[in-house]
């Protein structure tokens, strides 16, 4: 059991926990020996736990993050 951080409700026993990425930042990956940039990507800064109902509510409120 866990508390949904979107609805604030306690989940039912056996409910699946979903993670929603709330904030991310761009990341450069460098070769430690040469210092050369070998890739770019994203890294998660903050994520929240949500029930299936919480995910539906989050997606309705934040359609730009889909």
Buried (B, 14 or more C-beta within 10 A) or exposed (E): EEEBBBBEEEBEEEBEEBEBEBEBEEEEEEEEEEEEEEEEEEEEEEBBBBBEBBBEBBEEEEEEEE
